[in-house]
Amino acid sequence: MNETSKTAKAAGISRRALLRGAAATAGVAIGSGAVTGFPTIWAQNIKDITLRQFGTGVSNLNEVAQKVKEDLGFTLEMTALDSDTVTQRAATQPDSFDIADIEYWICKKVWPSGNLQAMDTSKIAFYDKIVGIFRDGKLKPESVIAQGTAPHSVGFVDGPGGKSFVAEESGWMTLIPTIYNADTLGIRPDLIGRPIESWTELLNPEFKGKASILDISSIGIMDAAMVCEAMGEIKYGDKGNMTKEEIDKTMAIFTEAKKAGQFRAFWKSFDESVNLMASGEVVIQSMWSPAITAVRAKGIPCVYQPLKEGYRSWGGGIGLSAGLSGLALDAAYEYINWYLSGWVGGFLMRQGYYSAVPETSKNFMSEDEWGFWFEGKAAQGDIVSPQGTVIEKAGAVRDGGSFEERMGRVACWNAVMDENQYMVRKWNEFIAA
């Protein structure tokens, strides 16, 4: 045991307390190598810990697992699945995972199963720096909370065994937020050749056979609602909680378009969306930010198009299995604190996402990267992907502008509705039509 460890142990300072204290008082990034001197009991046992994590391919990345091994010493086994499979696994296979990396609309479906445990926010080093979207639903005090399953609405329960969501910060979170974005349509400007300004364009007959929408009902229905409302066909009381009549009208419009040959395909995975756009088979479609990055990395023009009606947003976070305990649970909390300490945030933000704690991510990005991705400034030099591929040239400005401009124009969140079962049935009928 080194002298620092002896001192920490003698003072009764836990590894978590040391991490929190260092991060809070000195702004030290956990995992940077600057925070050292943990009790040897941790060092002796942590290498034997393996945490099993699953989630979508958006954030279950090999680079993250490798960095966890380097910085924290334990093994993180990651499995990437599509959103529907993630939901089913979290709800029905509690013994198959330790960490569920899921979206907030999925949490609304899964939490009643009892398969996840509430997390004590006093153990989260950067809790006070988490953006307001996840705490009270507002980007700014004057912000209007968008329709749909806003993350804060399913983010808190009333205690460690809480079964029901509560509206206020309670000290017990269902998920610790990690990643989010304002989503819109991806387009191939070189193949379209004119401005695209509205969600209505997804059903424009001009793009017959060259449009696509994602086949994940809780997300796809919100894209469909944005289109139908923009067309003036439906005025929803709440897009995120439709009536059966509103669901029927929405699906009728999209079924008619499908039968007319509007859609080239329906996709569920990141790779599918990239291949459709890169090949030119599709010129306009529902898309995720890193998919845009992946297409651009191939040298192919692709734009995440800001639209006048605003964005459909989503957020994700880390949930812990109800069966996780002991040293494995300690390791999971350390992983969460490490996750929010900046390295992962910087990695994800270079793909176009946002970190739940932006200011720590800034420490792992260059001034130019931060200016481009977060502040909406013109790039001073080439902007590269996390893998080092040039995706934007000097002078480029991010689609949609700054963080506040983009997240400030969120019209709705991905949603689980009161009539969810009915909606899913109608969505599946649309896909099968």
Stockholm file with secondary structure:
# STOCKHOLM 1.0

chainA/1-433         MNETSKTAKAAGISRRALLRGAAATAGVAIGSGAVTGFPTIWAQNIKDITLRQFGTGVSNLNEVAQKVKEDLGFTLEMTALDSDTVTQRAATQPDSFDIADIEYWICKKVWPSGNLQAMDTSKIAFYDKIVGIFRDGKLKPESVIAQGTAPHSVGFVDGPGGKSFVAEESGWMTLIPTIYNADTLGIRPDLIGRPIESWTELLNPEFKGKASILDISSIGIMDAAMVCEAMGEIKYGDKGNMTKEEIDKTMAIFTEAKKAGQFRAFWKSFDESVNLMASGEVVIQSMWSPAITAVRAKGIPCVYQPLKEGYRSWGGGIGLSAGLSGLALDAAYEYINWYLSGWVGGFLMRQGYYSAVPETSKNFMSEDEWGFWFEGKAAQGDIVSPQGTVIEKAGAVRDGGSFEERMGRVACWNAVMDENQYMVRKWNEFIAA
#=GR chainA/1-433 SS CCHHHHHHHHTTCCHHHHHHHHHHHHCCCTTSSCSCCCCHHHHHHHTTCEEEEEECTTTCCHHHHHHHHHHHCSEEEEEECCHHHHHHHHHHCGGGCSEEEEEHHHHHHHGGGTCEECEEGGGCTTGGGSCGGGTTSCSSTTCCCCBSCCGGGGSBBSSTTCCSBCSSCCSEESSEEEEEEEECEEECHHHHCSCCCCGGGGGCGGGTTSEEEECCHHHHHHHHHHHHHHHTSCCCSCGGGCCHHHHHHHHHHHHHHHHTTCEEEEECSHHHHHHHHHHTSCSEEECCHHHHHHHHHTTCCCEEECCTTCEEEEEEEEEEETTCCHHHHHHHHHHHHHHTTSHHHHHHHTTTCEESSHHHHGGGSCHHHHHHHTTCCCCSSCEECTTSCEEECTTCCCTTCSHHHHHTTEEEECCCCTTHHHHHHHHHHHHHC
#=GC SS_cons         CCHHHHHHHHTTCCHHHHHHHHHHHHCCCTTSSCSCCCCHHHHHHHTTCEEEEEECTTTCCHHHHHHHHHHHCSEEEEEECCHHHHHHHHHHCGGGCSEEEEEHHHHHHHGGGTCEECEEGGGCTTGGGSCGGGTTSCSSTTCCCCBSCCGGGGSBBSSTTCCSBCSSCCSEESSEEEEEEEECEEECHHHHCSCCCCGGGGGCGGGTTSEEEECCHHHHHHHHHHHHHHHTSCCCSCGGGCCHHHHHHHHHHHHHHHHTTCEEEEECSHHHHHHHHHHTSCSEEECCHHHHHHHHHTTCCCEEECCTTCEEEEEEEEEEETTCCHHHHHHHHHHHHHHTTSHHHHHHHTTTCEESSHHHHGGGSCHHHHHHHTTCCCCSSCEECTTSCEEECTTCCCTTCSHHHHHTTEEEECCCCTTHHHHHHHHHHHHHC
//
